[in-house]
Amino acid sequence: MICGNCGRRMKIGKFKVSVNGVGAMSSHTFPVIEWYEGDKLVAETNTSQTPGFFCQDCGIITGVFLRVKQVGFTKDYDHDIDDNIDKLPKKSCPECGTELDIDYPRCPECGYIF
């Protein structure tokens, strides 16, 4: 892999994430790698060891994380959801006036067949 900063070849090795400090004493701690776009969490993984690359010239370390779970959407797909998209048009029964979805073949109140 080529370093994106200096353009030199990076060394391949093992990228390891460790939990250190007071939190490591708890039996419930585990590493979580998270990727954010701005302030929005998009993807995460609990992988603690993965193939990685190191640039000796720049001091950059990067890991290749597999089995990442997407938990949000990037800005490319972050659109306002139209809540009315799944609503069917309505029709009224000519016999009893009940309002029902347009795909009903029979009125559930009086039995009128459309």
C-alpha positions in Angstrom: 0.0 0.0 0.0 1.2 3.5 -0.8 1.1 6.2 1.8 -1.4 8.9 1.0 0.7 11.5 2.7 4.2 11.0 1.4 3.7 8.6 -1.5 6.2 5.9 -0.2 5.5 2.2 0.3 4.0 1.3 3.7 5.0 -1.8 5.7 2.3 -4.4 6.2 1.8 -6.0 9.6 -0.8 -6.5 12.3 -2.9 -3.6 13.5 -4.1 -4.2 17.1 -6.5 -2.2 19.2 -6.2 -2.4 22.9 -8.3 -1.2 25.8 -6.1 0.4 28.4 -6.5 2.4 31.6 -9.2 2.2 34.3 -11.8 0.9 31.9 -9.7 -2.1 31.1 -10.2 -3.4 34.7 -13.9 -4.0 34.1 -15.0 -7.4 32.7 -17.4 -5.6 30.4 -15.0 -3.6 28.3 -14.3 -4.4 24.7 -12.7 -2.4 21.8 -15.0 -0.7 19.4 -13.7 1.0 16.2 -16.2 3.6 15.0 -16.2 5.7 11.8 -17.9 9.1 11.8 -18.9 11.5 9.0 -18.8 14.8 10.8 -20.6 14.1 14.1 -22.7 11.2 12.7 -21.8 7.6 13.5 -21.9 5.6 10.2 -20.1 2.3 10.8 -18.5 0.3 13.7 -16.8 -3.0 14.4 -15.6 -4.7 17.6 -12.6 -6.2 15.7 -9.5 -5.8 17.8 -6.9 -7.2 15.4 -6.7 -6.7 11.6 -4.1 -6.4 8.8 -2.5 -3.0 9.0 0.0 -0.7 7.3 2.7 1.6 8.8 4.6 4.4 7.1 8.0 4.7 8.7 8.6 8.1 7.1 5.3 9.8 8.2 4.4 7.7 11.3 1.0 6.9 9.9 -0.7 3.7 10.9 -3.8 2.4 9.1 -5.9 -0.7 9.6 -8.1 -2.7 7.2 -11.2 -3.5 9.1 -13.4 -6.4 7.9 -16.9 -7.3 9.1 -17.8 -3.7 9.7 -21.4 -3.1 10.6 -23.1 -0.1 9.0 -25.2 1.7 11.7 -26.1 4.9 9.8 -25.9 6.4 6.3 -23.3 8.6 4.7 -24.3 12.0 3.4 -24.7 10.5 0.0 -27.7 8.5 1.2 -28.9 10.8 4.0 -32.2 12.0 2.6 -35.4 13.0 4.4 -37.6 9.9 4.5 -41.1 10.4 3.0 -43.4 8.9 5.6 -46.3 9.0 3.1 -44.6 6.8 0.5 -46.3 3.6 1.7 -49.8 5.1 2.0 -52.3 4.0 -0.6 -54.8 6.4 -2.1 -58.3 6.1 -0.6 -61.7 5.4 -2.1 -65.2 5.6 -0.6 -67.7 2.7 -0.7 -70.8 3.8 -2.8 -73.1 1.7 -0.5 -72.1 2.8 3.0 -69.6 5.6 2.5 -66.7 3.8 4.4 -63.3 5.2 3.4 -60.8 2.4 2.5 -57.6 1.8 0.6 -58.0 1.8 -3.2 -56.8 -1.8 -3.5 -59.7 -3.3 -1.4 -61.8 -5.4 -3.8 -64.7 -5.6 -1.3 -65.9 -3.2 1.4 -65.1 -4.6 4.9 -68.2 -3.0 6.4 -71.1 -3.8 4.0 -69.5 -6.3 1.6 -70.0 -4.2 -1.5 -67.9 -5.6 -4.4 -66.1 -3.0 -6.5 
